Amino acid sequence: MVCPKENRTTKFDLIQEGRSGCLPKSHGKNQANHIKPSGRDGWRSIQSFRLYQGFWCFPYFLEGIMLAQERFNAQSTDIIVCSAPKSDTTWIKALTFAVVIRHHFDESANPLLFKGPHDCLPTLERMLDNKPDVREPGIPLIATHAPYASLPKSVHDSDCKIVFLGRDPKDTFVSLFLFAANRRPKENEPLSIEEALELFCKGKSLFGPWWDHILGYWKASLERTDKVMFLKYEDLLKDSVFYVKKLAEFMGCPFSLEEEETGVVERIVNLCSFENLSNLEVNKTGVQQLGAHQASNKDFFRKGKVGDWSNYLTPQMANRLDKIMEQKLKGSGLTFSCS
């Protein structure tokens, strides 16, 4: 479908309205018709959800993903850092960045001391900024929340690396609920945690269904061990030094024996710790610009704890979520220690 020249409607407008015109040519009519508006308004947050290629997404992010699918050309040196929302994306961004750039800066000049982790890595979802290349010079890292199946074809076809961080679904849900509540416009009616859980259990969450999102990367990590690394937040928190060394080796920048003996790994872990990052001035006062909306950097630092869901979910709510996840993950081999 080609829009007439006099029609100034953008893809973004059409996605917002749930219409399918003016999409990238590579998607075709069948995929274009699969953009469907949500019956509920995205947990009453900043925008309504749209369903595309089997996942729910805000229009702003969705257009960026579609543009990335059309335009992004993966290189063999790229490292795609992936996660479902509120799986401690901030932490995995900081860790991968600190590992990759450790030879570029003195420790006292590390950009993480002056920039939030989300400002250190470009994202596929922001392809709509119309940059010819989303990459930052000299840095191979690119972040995304996109499901594995919706990554650009060039990513699947190339030899680039993919790092994925997953987290216990109950902690993920609670973090997602609280983050959405903090960013809800004042004019929007509040959403109760019971209502949010109902939506989450039906698969309607940002970049959800959660189980489809996480299983896509899990299965890919089993099939392509040289290309996809699957990390669990709980494991990474329990033995950070061990997994950061594995992460560095997977990304092609292993620590030397001298670095290990002089404590470089431990210093990176400490630099990227919740306690350190959350107390940096930039993460107390800075903001993230997401389209027409803003999010404070401090909103990306809540507690960084395992099992905090128990302070918000009743036993009945937790049991319901456990049963759904047991059914959805059955036979995959994927489990979480907090489930």
C-alpha positions as YAML, in Angstrom:
chain: A
units: angstrom
residues:
- id: 1
  name: MET
  ca: [0.00, 0.00, 0.00]
- id: 2
  name: VAL
  ca: [1.42, 3.38, -1.01]
- id: 3
  name: CYS
  ca: [0.25, 6.55, 0.65]
- id: 4
  name: PRO
  ca: [-0.56, 9.45, -1.70]
- id: 5
  name: LYS
  ca: [1.91, 12.30, -1.54]
- id: 6
  name: GLU
  ca: [-0.65, 14.70, -0.20]
- id: 7
  name: ASN
  ca: [-1.40, 12.42, 2.74]
- id: 8
  name: ARG
  ca: [0.88, 13.54, 5.58]
- id: 9
  name: THR
  ca: [-0.16, 10.72, 7.94]
- id: 10
  name: THR
  ca: [2.88, 8.90, 9.31]
- id: 11
  name: LYS
  ca: [3.35, 5.26, 10.21]
- id: 12
  name: PHE
  ca: [3.37, 6.38, 13.81]
- id: 13
  name: ASP
  ca: [-0.10, 7.91, 13.45]
- id: 14
  name: LEU
  ca: [-1.42, 4.75, 11.81]
- id: 15
  name: ILE
  ca: [0.05, 2.51, 14.48]
- id: 16
  name: GLN
  ca: [-1.48, 4.69, 17.18]
- id: 17
  name: GLU
  ca: [-4.88, 4.31, 15.53]
- id: 18
  name: GLY
  ca: [-4.44, 0.58, 14.98]
- id: 19
  name: ARG
  ca: [-4.48, 0.99, 11.19]
- id: 20
  name: SER
  ca: [-2.11, -0.80, 8.86]
- id: 21
  name: GLY
  ca: [-1.13, 1.54, 6.05]
- id: 22
  name: CYS
  ca: [2.28, 2.95, 5.10]
- id: 23
  name: LEU
  ca: [4.28, 0.13, 6.69]
- id: 24
  name: PRO
  ca: [7.75, -0.91, 5.61]
- id: 25
  name: LYS
  ca: [7.56, -2.77, 2.31]
- id: 26
  name: SER
  ca: [9.20, -5.87, 3.75]
- id: 27
  name: HIS
  ca: [6.24, -6.52, 6.03]
- id: 28
  name: GLY
  ca: [3.62, -6.91, 3.33]
- id: 29
  name: LYS
  ca: [-0.17, -6.86, 3.70]
- id: 30
  name: ASN
  ca: [-0.47, -9.94, 5.90]
- id: 31
  name: GLN
  ca: [1.87, -8.62, 8.58]
- id: 32
  name: ALA
  ca: [0.52, -5.09, 8.24]
- id: 33
  name: ASN
  ca: [-2.98, -6.30, 9.02]
- id: 34
  name: HIS
  ca: [-1.70, -7.88, 12.23]
- id: 35
  name: ILE
  ca: [-1.26, -4.54, 13.99]
- id: 36
  name: LYS
  ca: [-4.23, -4.55, 16.31]
- id: 37
  name: PRO
  ca: [-5.21, -2.02, 18.98]
- id: 38
  name: SER
  ca: [-5.53, -3.14, 22.58]
- id: 39
  name: GLY
  ca: [-8.93, -3.28, 24.23]
- id: 40
  name: ARG
  ca: [-7.32, -1.89, 27.39]
- id: 41
  name: ASP
  ca: [-4.95, 1.03, 27.35]
- id: 42
  name: GLY
  ca: [-1.55, -0.49, 28.10]
- id: 43
  name: TRP
  ca: [-1.96, -0.80, 31.88]
- id: 44
  name: ARG
  ca: [-3.32, 2.77, 31.72]
- id: 45
  name: SER
  ca: [0.23, 3.99, 31.20]
- id: 46
  name: ILE
  ca: [1.64, 6.46, 28.65]
- id: 47
  name: GLN
  ca: [0.16, 4.84, 25.52]
- id: 48
  name: SER
  ca: [-2.18, 2.08, 24.43]
- id: 49
  name: PHE
  ca: [-0.68, -1.25, 23.42]
- id: 50
  name: ARG
  ca: [-0.62, -2.51, 19.85]
- id: 51
  name: LEU
  ca: [-0.34, -6.19, 18.96]
- id: 52
  name: TYR
  ca: [2.27, -6.93, 16.31]
- id: 53
  name: GLN
  ca: [3.88, -10.23, 15.33]
- id: 54
  name: GLY
  ca: [2.41, -11.82, 18.44]
- id: 55
  name: PHE
  ca: [3.65, -9.29, 21.02]
- id: 56
  name: TRP
  ca: [2.19, -6.19, 22.68]
- id: 57
  name: CYS
  ca: [4.03, -2.90, 22.37]
- id: 58
  name: PHE
  ca: [3.68, 0.86, 22.72]
- id: 59
  name: PRO
  ca: [3.38, 2.60, 19.32]
- id: 60
  name: TYR
  ca: [6.57, 4.59, 19.86]
- id: 61
  name: PHE
  ca: [8.69, 1.45, 20.31]
- id: 62
  name: LEU
  ca: [6.77, -0.45, 17.66]
- id: 63
  name: GLU
  ca: [7.62, 1.91, 14.85]
- id: 64
  name: GLY
  ca: [11.29, 1.75, 15.83]
- id: 65
  name: ILE
  ca: [11.22, -2.05, 15.71]
- id: 66
  name: MET
  ca: [9.54, -2.03, 12.31]
- id: 67
  name: LEU
  ca: [12.10, 0.40, 10.95]
- id: 68
  name: ALA
  ca: [14.89, -1.74, 12.39]
- id: 69
  name: GLN
  ca: [13.44, -4.82, 10.70]
- id: 70
  name: GLU
  ca: [13.54, -2.95, 7.42]
- id: 71
  name: ARG
  ca: [16.80, -1.01, 7.69]
- id: 72
  name: PHE
  ca: [19.16, -2.46, 10.28]
- id: 73
  name: ASN
  ca: [22.15, -4.31, 8.83]
- id: 74
  name: ALA
  ca: [23.77, -6.44, 11.50]
- id: 75
  name: GLN
  ca: [27.54, -6.81, 11.49]
- id: 76
  name: SER
  ca: [29.46, -9.82, 12.71]
- id: 77
  name: THR
  ca: [31.02, -7.67, 15.45]
- id: 78
  name: ASP
  ca: [27.66, -6.52, 16.87]
- id: 79
  name: ILE
  ca: [26.54, -7.61, 20.32]
- id: 80
  name: ILE
  ca: [22.77, -7.36, 20.79]
- id: 81
  name: VAL
  ca: [21.82, -6.97, 24.47]
- id: 82
  name: CYS
  ca: [18.28, -8.22, 25.02]
- id: 83
  name: SER
  ca: [15.82, -8.55, 27.89]
- id: 84
  name: ALA
  ca: [12.14, -8.51, 28.68]
- id: 85
  name: PRO
  ca: [11.15, -5.20, 30.29]
- id: 86
  name: LYS
  ca: [11.92, -4.87, 34.02]
- id: 87
  name: SER
  ca: [14.30, -7.82, 34.09]
- id: 88
  name: ASP
  ca: [17.08, -5.49, 35.30]
- id: 89
  name: THR
  ca: [17.88, -4.29, 31.82]
- id: 90
  name: THR
  ca: [19.76, -1.41, 33.43]
- id: 91
  name: TRP
  ca: [22.21, -3.81, 35.07]
- id: 92
  name: ILE
  ca: [22.96, -5.94, 32.01]
- id: 93
  name: LYS
  ca: [23.49, -2.79, 29.95]
- id: 94
  name: ALA
  ca: [25.94, -1.46, 32.52]
- id: 95
  name: LEU
  ca: [27.83, -4.74, 32.80]
- id: 96
  name: THR
  ca: [28.18, -5.36, 29.07]
- id: 97
  name: PHE
  ca: [29.23, -1.75, 28.51]
- id: 98
  name: ALA
  ca: [31.79, -1.76, 31.33]
- id: 99
  name: VAL
  ca: [33.32, -5.01, 30.08]
- id: 100
  name: VAL
  ca: [33.55, -3.95, 26.44]
- id: 101
  name: ILE
  ca: [34.98, -0.45, 26.99]
- id: 102
  name: ARG
  ca: [37.33, -1.25, 29.88]
- id: 103
  name: HIS
  ca: [40.44, -0.62, 27.76]
- id: 104
  name: HIS
  ca: [39.08, 2.63, 26.30]
- id: 105
  name: PHE
  ca: [38.92, 4.70, 29.48]
- id: 106
  name: ASP
  ca: [40.67, 5.03, 32.82]
- id: 107
  name: GLU
  ca: [38.44, 3.70, 35.57]
- id: 108
  name: SER
  ca: [37.97, 7.22, 36.94]
- id: 109
  name: ALA
  ca: [36.70, 8.37, 33.53]
- id: 110
  name: ASN
  ca: [34.29, 5.52, 32.87]
- id: 111
  name: PRO
  ca: [31.20, 6.98, 31.13]
- id: 112
  name: LEU
  ca: [28.95, 5.07, 33.55]
- id: 113
  name: LEU
  ca: [30.02, 7.56, 36.21]
- id: 114
  name: PHE
  ca: [28.52, 10.43, 34.23]
- id: 115
  name: LYS
  ca: [25.84, 8.81, 32.01]
- id: 116
  name: GLY
  ca: [22.99, 6.48, 32.85]
- id: 117
  name: PRO
  ca: [23.34, 2.92, 31.48]
- id: 118
  name: HIS
  ca: [20.43, 3.54, 29.10]
- id: 119
  name: ASP
  ca: [22.37, 6.43, 27.57]
- id: 120
  name: CYS
  ca: [25.46, 4.29, 27.04]
- id: 121
  name: LEU
  ca: [23.84, 1.80, 24.66]
- id: 122
  name: PRO
  ca: [21.80, 2.68, 21.56]
- id: 123
  name: THR
  ca: [18.55, 0.76, 21.09]
- id: 124
  name: LEU
  ca: [16.90, -0.78, 18.06]
- id: 125
  name: GLU
  ca: [13.58, 0.67, 19.19]
- id: 126
  name: ARG
  ca: [14.96, 4.15, 18.56]
- id: 127
  name: MET
  ca: [15.66, 3.56, 14.89]
- id: 128
  name: LEU
  ca: [12.89, 6.08, 14.32]
- id: 129
  name: ASP
  ca: [15.36, 8.83, 15.22]
- id: 130
  name: ASN
  ca: [16.34, 8.50, 11.52]
- id: 131
  name: LYS
  ca: [20.04, 8.01, 12.18]
- id: 132
  name: PRO
  ca: [21.83, 6.27, 9.29]
- id: 133
  name: ASP
  ca: [23.52, 3.98, 11.83]
- id: 134
  name: VAL
  ca: [22.17, 3.37, 15.31]
- id: 135
  name: ARG
  ca: [25.59, 2.25, 16.60]
- id: 136
  name: GLU
  ca: [27.87, 4.37, 18.73]
- id: 137
  name: PRO
  ca: [31.39, 4.69, 17.21]
- id: 138
  name: GLY
  ca: [33.74, 2.04, 18.53]
- id: 139
  name: ILE
  ca: [31.08, 0.34, 20.66]
- id: 140
  name: PRO
  ca: [29.51, -2.88, 19.30]
- id: 141
  name: LEU
  ca: [26.63, -2.96, 21.80]
- id: 142
  name: ILE
  ca: [23.00, -2.44, 20.77]
- id: 143
  name: ALA
  ca: [20.09, -2.99, 23.16]
- id: 144
  name: THR
  ca: [16.52, -4.11, 22.55]
- id: 145
  name: HIS
  ca: [13.40, -5.47, 24.23]
- id: 146
  name: ALA
  ca: [12.20, -6.98, 20.94]
- id: 147
  name: PRO
  ca: [11.28, -10.69, 21.02]
- id: 148
  name: TYR
  ca: [13.76, -13.04, 19.34]
- id: 149
  name: ALA
  ca: [11.45, -13.78, 16.41]
- id: 150
  name: SER
  ca: [11.00, -10.04, 15.75]
- id: 151
  name: LEU
  ca: [14.69, -9.16, 15.60]
- id: 152
  name: PRO
  ca: [15.78, -7.92, 12.16]
- id: 153
  name: LYS
  ca: [16.48, -10.70, 9.67]
- id: 154
  name: SER
  ca: [20.05, -9.48, 9.39]
- id: 155
  name: VAL
  ca: [20.57, -10.29, 13.08]
- id: 156
  name: HIS
  ca: [19.38, -13.87, 12.58]
- id: 157
  name: ASP
  ca: [21.50, -14.28, 9.44]
- id: 158
  name: SER
  ca: [24.72, -12.73, 10.75]
- id: 159
  name: ASP
  ca: [27.37, -14.02, 13.16]
- id: 160
  name: CYS
  ca: [26.69, -11.29, 15.69]
- id: 161
  name: LYS
  ca: [26.30, -12.21, 19.36]
- id: 162
  name: ILE
  ca: [23.13, -11.99, 21.43]
- id: 163
  name: VAL
  ca: [23.11, -11.65, 25.23]
- id: 164
  name: PHE
  ca: [19.77, -12.14, 26.98]
- id: 165
  name: LEU
  ca: [18.91, -11.55, 30.64]
- id: 166
  name: GLY
  ca: [15.82, -13.22, 32.10]
- id: 167
  name: ARG
  ca: [14.29, -12.83, 35.54]
- id: 168
  name: ASP
  ca: [11.78, -14.64, 37.73]
- id: 169
  name: PRO
  ca: [8.28, -13.83, 36.39]
- id: 170
  name: LYS
  ca: [6.85, -12.77, 39.74]
- id: 171
  name: ASP
  ca: [9.61, -10.24, 40.39]
- id: 172
  name: THR
  ca: [9.37, -9.12, 36.77]
- id: 173
  name: PHE
  ca: [5.62, -8.58, 37.07]
- id: 174
  name: VAL
  ca: [5.85, -6.58, 40.29]
- id: 175
  name: SER
  ca: [8.63, -4.39, 38.91]
- id: 176
  name: LEU
  ca: [6.67, -3.82, 35.71]
- id: 177
  name: PHE
  ca: [3.51, -2.94, 37.66]
- id: 178
  name: LEU
  ca: [5.28, -0.43, 39.90]
- id: 179
  name: PHE
  ca: [7.17, 1.16, 37.01]
- id: 180
  name: ALA
  ca: [3.94, 1.59, 35.02]
- id: 181
  name: ALA
  ca: [2.19, 3.06, 38.08]
- id: 182
  name: ASN
  ca: [4.97, 5.62, 38.56]
- id: 183
  name: ARG
  ca: [4.73, 6.75, 34.95]
- id: 184
  name: ARG
  ca: [0.94, 6.79, 34.64]
- id: 185
  name: PRO
  ca: [-0.43, 10.20, 33.60]
- id: 186
  name: LYS
  ca: [-2.39, 11.85, 36.40]
- id: 187
  name: GLU
  ca: [-5.52, 11.96, 34.27]
- id: 188
  name: ASN
  ca: [-5.52, 8.16, 33.88]
- id: 189
  name: GLU
  ca: [-7.42, 6.07, 36.39]
- id: 190
  name: PRO
  ca: [-5.08, 3.94, 38.55]
- id: 191
  name: LEU
  ca: [-4.76, 0.25, 37.75]
- id: 192
  name: SER
  ca: [-4.91, -2.15, 40.69]
- id: 193
  name: ILE
  ca: [-2.31, -4.87, 41.04]
- id: 194
  name: GLU
  ca: [-5.10, -7.42, 40.67]
- id: 195
  name: GLU
  ca: [-6.12, -5.92, 37.32]
- id: 196
  name: ALA
  ca: [-2.50, -5.79, 36.17]
- id: 197
  name: LEU
  ca: [-1.96, -9.44, 37.13]
- id: 198
  name: GLU
  ca: [-5.03, -10.43, 35.14]
- id: 199
  name: LEU
  ca: [-3.59, -8.72, 32.07]
- id: 200
  name: PHE
  ca: [-0.12, -10.20, 32.65]
- id: 201
  name: CYS
  ca: [-1.56, -13.72, 33.01]
- id: 202
  name: LYS
  ca: [-3.38, -13.26, 29.71]
- id: 203
  name: GLY
  ca: [-0.10, -12.29, 28.05]
- id: 204
  name: LYS
  ca: [-0.93, -8.61, 27.75]
- id: 205
  name: SER
  ca: [2.14, -6.81, 29.02]
- id: 206
  name: LEU
  ca: [4.82, -4.68, 27.39]
- id: 207
  name: PHE
  ca: [6.62, -6.90, 24.83]
- id: 208
  name: GLY
  ca: [4.56, -9.81, 26.18]
- id: 209
  name: PRO
  ca: [3.38, -12.48, 26.49]
- id: 210
  name: TRP
  ca: [6.28, -12.81, 28.92]
- id: 211
  name: TRP
  ca: [6.57, -16.57, 28.42]
- id: 212
  name: ASP
  ca: [6.76, -16.29, 24.63]
- id: 213
  name: HIS
  ca: [9.39, -13.57, 24.92]
- id: 214
  name: ILE
  ca: [11.66, -15.49, 27.26]
- id: 215
  name: LEU
  ca: [11.19, -18.87, 25.56]
- id: 216
  name: GLY
  ca: [12.22, -17.41, 22.21]
- id: 217
  name: TYR
  ca: [15.65, -16.52, 23.55]
- id: 218
  name: TRP
  ca: [15.91, -19.63, 25.72]
- id: 219
  name: LYS
  ca: [15.35, -21.97, 22.79]
- id: 220
  name: ALA
  ca: [17.73, -19.97, 20.61]
- id: 221
  name: SER
  ca: [20.43, -20.27, 23.30]
- id: 222
  name: LEU
  ca: [20.06, -24.06, 23.22]
- id: 223
  name: GLU
  ca: [20.13, -24.26, 19.44]
- id: 224
  name: ARG
  ca: [22.89, -21.69, 18.83]
- id: 225
  name: THR
  ca: [25.18, -21.76, 21.84]
- id: 226
  name: ASP
  ca: [27.90, -19.86, 20.00]
- id: 227
  name: LYS
  ca: [25.53, -17.02, 19.12]
- id: 228
  name: VAL
  ca: [23.05, -16.63, 22.00]
- id: 229
  name: MET
  ca: [23.92, -16.45, 25.70]
- id: 230
  name: PHE
  ca: [21.01, -16.77, 28.16]
- id: 231
  name: LEU
  ca: [21.62, -15.40, 31.65]
- id: 232
  name: LYS
  ca: [19.32, -15.48, 34.67]
- id: 233
  name: TYR
  ca: [19.22, -12.41, 36.87]
- id: 234
  name: GLU
  ca: [19.20, -14.56, 40.00]
- id: 235
  name: ASP
  ca: [22.36, -16.43, 38.98]
- id: 236
  name: LEU
  ca: [24.11, -13.23, 37.96]
- id: 237
  name: LEU
  ca: [23.31, -11.63, 41.31]
- id: 238
  name: LYS
  ca: [24.39, -14.69, 43.30]
- id: 239
  name: ASP
  ca: [27.81, -15.10, 41.62]
- id: 240
  name: SER
  ca: [28.47, -11.89, 39.71]
- id: 241
  name: VAL
  ca: [32.22, -12.34, 39.22]
- id: 242
  name: PHE
  ca: [31.84, -15.83, 37.75]
- id: 243
  name: TYR
  ca: [29.13, -14.81, 35.27]
- id: 244
  name: VAL
  ca: [30.79, -11.53, 34.30]
- id: 245
  name: LYS
  ca: [33.88, -13.53, 33.30]
- id: 246
  name: LYS
  ca: [31.69, -15.88, 31.26]
- id: 247
  name: LEU
  ca: [29.96, -12.87, 29.71]
- id: 248
  name: ALA
  ca: [33.27, -11.28, 28.72]
- id: 249
  name: GLU
  ca: [34.48, -14.52, 27.14]
- id: 250
  name: PHE
  ca: [31.25, -14.92, 25.18]
- id: 251
  name: MET
  ca: [31.44, -11.36, 23.88]
- id: 252
  name: GLY
  ca: [34.97, -11.94, 22.61]
- id: 253
  name: CYS
  ca: [36.78, -9.76, 25.15]
- id: 254
  name: PRO
  ca: [37.89, -12.17, 27.91]
- id: 255
  name: PHE
  ca: [39.75, -10.94, 30.96]
- id: 256
  name: SER
  ca: [43.46, -11.63, 30.98]
- id: 257
  name: LEU
  ca: [45.09, -13.45, 33.88]
- id: 258
  name: GLU
  ca: [46.65, -10.17, 34.94]
- id: 259
  name: GLU
  ca: [43.24, -8.46, 34.96]
- id: 260
  name: GLU
  ca: [41.80, -11.22, 37.10]
- id: 261
  name: GLU
  ca: [44.72, -11.12, 39.53]
- id: 262
  name: THR
  ca: [44.55, -7.32, 39.89]
- id: 263
  name: GLY
  ca: [40.82, -7.28, 40.62]
- id: 264
  name: VAL
  ca: [39.52, -5.76, 37.38]
- id: 265
  name: VAL
  ca: [36.50, -8.09, 37.32]
- id: 266
  name: GLU
  ca: [35.55, -7.26, 40.89]
- id: 267
  name: ARG
  ca: [35.88, -3.53, 40.23]
- id: 268
  name: ILE
  ca: [33.56, -3.79, 37.23]
- id: 269
  name: VAL
  ca: [31.05, -5.71, 39.34]
- id: 270
  name: ASN
  ca: [31.26, -3.07, 42.05]
- id: 271
  name: LEU
  ca: [30.96, -0.20, 39.56]
- id: 272
  name: CYS
  ca: [27.81, -1.72, 38.08]
- id: 273
  name: SER
  ca: [26.25, -2.76, 41.38]
- id: 274
  name: PHE
  ca: [22.81, -1.50, 42.30]
- id: 275
  name: GLU
  ca: [24.22, 0.26, 45.36]
- id: 276
  name: ASN
  ca: [26.82, 2.17, 43.36]
- id: 277
  name: LEU
  ca: [24.83, 3.06, 40.23]
- id: 278
  name: SER
  ca: [21.70, 4.10, 42.12]
- id: 279
  name: ASN
  ca: [23.71, 6.55, 44.22]
- id: 280
  name: LEU
  ca: [25.43, 8.30, 41.31]
- id: 281
  name: GLU
  ca: [24.18, 11.84, 40.77]
- id: 282
  name: VAL
  ca: [23.30, 11.21, 37.11]
- id: 283
  name: ASN
  ca: [20.99, 8.36, 38.12]
- id: 284
  name: LYS
  ca: [19.34, 10.44, 40.81]
- id: 285
  name: THR
  ca: [18.56, 13.46, 38.65]
- id: 286
  name: GLY
  ca: [18.84, 12.52, 34.95]
- id: 287
  name: VAL
  ca: [15.95, 11.71, 32.62]
- id: 288
  name: GLN
  ca: [15.27, 9.43, 29.67]
- id: 289
  name: GLN
  ca: [13.42, 10.85, 26.67]
- id: 290
  name: LEU
  ca: [11.05, 8.24, 25.19]
- id: 291
  name: GLY
  ca: [9.32, 9.90, 22.27]
- id: 292
  name: ALA
  ca: [7.09, 12.61, 23.71]
- id: 293
  name: HIS
  ca: [7.43, 11.18, 27.21]
- id: 294
  name: GLN
  ca: [10.12, 11.26, 29.87]
- id: 295
  name: ALA
  ca: [11.22, 8.84, 32.56]
- id: 296
  name: SER
  ca: [13.50, 9.76, 35.44]
- id: 297
  name: ASN
  ca: [16.71, 7.75, 35.66]
- id: 298
  name: LYS
  ca: [15.90, 7.03, 39.31]
- id: 299
  name: ASP
  ca: [12.76, 5.17, 38.18]
- id: 300
  name: PHE
  ca: [15.04, 2.48, 36.74]
- id: 301
  name: PHE
  ca: [16.51, 1.80, 40.20]
- id: 302
  name: ARG
  ca: [14.03, 0.34, 42.67]
- id: 303
  name: LYS
  ca: [15.47, -2.38, 44.94]
- id: 304
  name: GLY
  ca: [17.49, -4.86, 42.90]
- id: 305
  name: LYS
  ca: [16.40, -7.73, 45.16]
- id: 306
  name: VAL
  ca: [15.41, -11.33, 44.52]
- id: 307
  name: GLY
  ca: [11.99, -12.37, 45.85]
- id: 308
  name: ASP
  ca: [10.63, -8.88, 46.55]
- id: 309
  name: TRP
  ca: [7.38, -10.02, 44.91]
- id: 310
  name: SER
  ca: [6.40, -11.51, 48.28]
- id: 311
  name: ASN
  ca: [5.83, -7.97, 49.59]
- id: 312
  name: TYR
  ca: [3.18, -7.28, 46.94]
- id: 313
  name: LEU
  ca: [1.52, -10.54, 45.87]
- id: 314
  name: THR
  ca: [-0.82, -12.60, 48.01]
- id: 315
  name: PRO
  ca: [-0.12, -16.36, 48.19]
- id: 316
  name: GLN
  ca: [-3.10, -16.89, 45.88]
- id: 317
  name: MET
  ca: [-1.78, -14.44, 43.31]
- id: 318
  name: ALA
  ca: [1.70, -15.96, 43.41]
- id: 319
  name: ASN
  ca: [0.29, -19.47, 43.12]
- id: 320
  name: ARG
  ca: [-1.76, -18.50, 40.09]
- id: 321
  name: LEU
  ca: [1.27, -17.04, 38.36]
- id: 322
  name: ASP
  ca: [3.39, -20.08, 39.26]
- id: 323
  name: LYS
  ca: [0.85, -22.46, 37.76]
- id: 324
  name: ILE
  ca: [0.61, -20.49, 34.53]
- id: 325
  name: MET
  ca: [4.38, -20.36, 34.18]
- id: 326
  name: GLU
  ca: [4.70, -24.07, 34.95]
- id: 327
  name: GLN
  ca: [2.26, -24.78, 32.13]
- id: 328
  name: LYS
  ca: [3.83, -22.34, 29.67]
- id: 329
  name: LEU
  ca: [7.44, -23.39, 30.34]
- id: 330
  name: LYS
  ca: [6.71, -27.12, 30.59]
- id: 331
  name: GLY
  ca: [9.15, -29.24, 28.64]
- id: 332
  name: SER
  ca: [11.50, -26.36, 27.86]
- id: 333
  name: GLY
  ca: [13.99, -27.07, 30.64]
- id: 334
  name: LEU
  ca: [13.77, -23.45, 31.78]
- id: 335
  name: THR
  ca: [13.09, -22.87, 35.48]
- id: 336
  name: PHE
  ca: [13.58, -20.04, 37.97]
- id: 337
  name: SER
  ca: [14.80, -20.52, 41.51]
- id: 338
  name: CYS
  ca: [12.18, -18.16, 42.93]
- id: 339
  name: SER
  ca: [9.25, -19.91, 41.22]
...
